Amino acid sequence: MSRQEAVAEALRRDPSLGDTNSPDGLRRLAESVAQVQEELELKVHVEKIRAAEKAQTAREEKERQDALLAANVKAFQEAGPARREAARVAAEQEARAARAVAE
């Protein structure tokens, strides 16, 4: 924020600061402008921190989702041979049962 914008904000907050005919009025205006600038700098700093925290949380969530997806893919891939083996065993059992019924 520029100094001019800070002065405008200080005057908006306290119109009585516009009396620049006295040294005390100028001092109060300067103090108010400095306070406005400091407040706005702090707000910007806080917003940057919050944005960084939000980005970190998003990265962590993406990493968690990626790990979950990888685990699911691995489980699915590992389940494929087990399902085929179970189907083979079931087919053999059905064939044995069919032969037993035929005998």
C-alpha positions in Angstrom: 0.0 0.0 0.0 1.3 3.4 -0.9 1.8 6.2 1.6 -1.0 8.1 -0.2 -3.4 5.2 0.2 -2.4 4.9 3.9 -3.1 8.5 4.4 -6.5 8.2 2.7 -7.3 5.2 4.9 -6.2 7.0 8.1 -8.4 9.9 7.2 -11.3 7.6 6.4 -11.0 6.1 9.8 -10.7 9.4 11.6 -11.6 12.5 9.6 -10.4 14.7 12.5 -6.8 13.8 11.4 -7.2 16.1 8.4 -6.4 19.1 10.5 -2.8 19.6 9.5 -2.5 23.2 10.8 -1.0 22.1 14.1 2.1 20.1 14.9 0.0 17.8 17.1 -2.4 17.2 14.2 0.4 16.3 11.9 1.9 14.0 14.5 -1.4 12.2 15.0 -1.8 11.8 11.3 1.7 10.4 10.9 1.1 8.0 13.8 -2.2 6.9 12.3 -0.7 6.4 8.8 2.1 4.3 10.3 -0.4 2.3 12.2 -2.5 1.7 9.1 0.5 0.6 7.1 1.6 -1.7 9.8 -1.9 -3.3 10.1 -2.1 -3.8 6.4 1.4 -5.3 6.3 0.4 -7.7 9.0 -2.7 -8.6 7.2 -0.7 -9.4 4.1 1.7 -11.4 6.1 -1.1 -13.4 7.7 -2.7 -14.0 4.4 0.6 -15.3 3.0 0.9 -17.7 6.0 -2.6 -18.9 5.5 -2.1 -19.5 1.8 1.1 -21.4 2.5 -0.7 -23.5 5.1 -3.6 -24.2 2.7 -1.1 -25.1 0.0 0.7 -27.5 2.4 -2.6 -29.1 3.4 -3.6 -29.5 -0.3 -0.2 -31.1 -1.0 -0.5 -33.5 2.0 -4.1 -34.4 0.9 -2.9 -35.1 -2.7 0.0 -37.2 -1.4 -2.5 -39.1 0.8 -4.9 -39.6 -2.1 -2.0 -40.7 -4.4 -0.8 -43.3 -1.8 -4.4 -44.6 -1.3 -4.8 -44.9 -5.1 -1.4 -46.7 -5.4 -2.4 -49.1 -2.6 -5.7 -49.8 -4.3 -4.0 -50.4 -7.6 -1.5 -52.8 -6.0 -4.3 -54.7 -4.2 -6.3 -55.0 -7.4 -3.2 -56.2 -9.3 -2.4 -58.7 -6.6 -6.0 -59.9 -6.4 -6.1 -60.7 -10.1 -4.0 -63.9 -9.9 -5.8 -64.9 -6.7 -9.1 -64.5 -8.5 -7.9 -66.6 -11.4 -6.6 -69.3 -9.1 -9.9 -69.3 -7.2 -11.8 -69.6 -10.5 -9.6 -72.5 -11.6 -10.1 -74.3 -8.3 -13.8 -73.8 -8.5 -13.9 -75.1 -12.1 -11.9 -78.2 -11.0 -14.3 -78.8 -8.2 -17.3 -78.4 -10.5 -15.7 -80.9 -13.0 -15.1 -83.4 -10.1 -18.6 -83.0 -8.9 -19.9 -83.4 -12.5 -17.8 -86.6 -12.9 -19.0 -87.9 -9.5 -22.7 -87.3 -10.5 -22.0 -89.0 -13.9 -20.6 -92.1 -12.2 
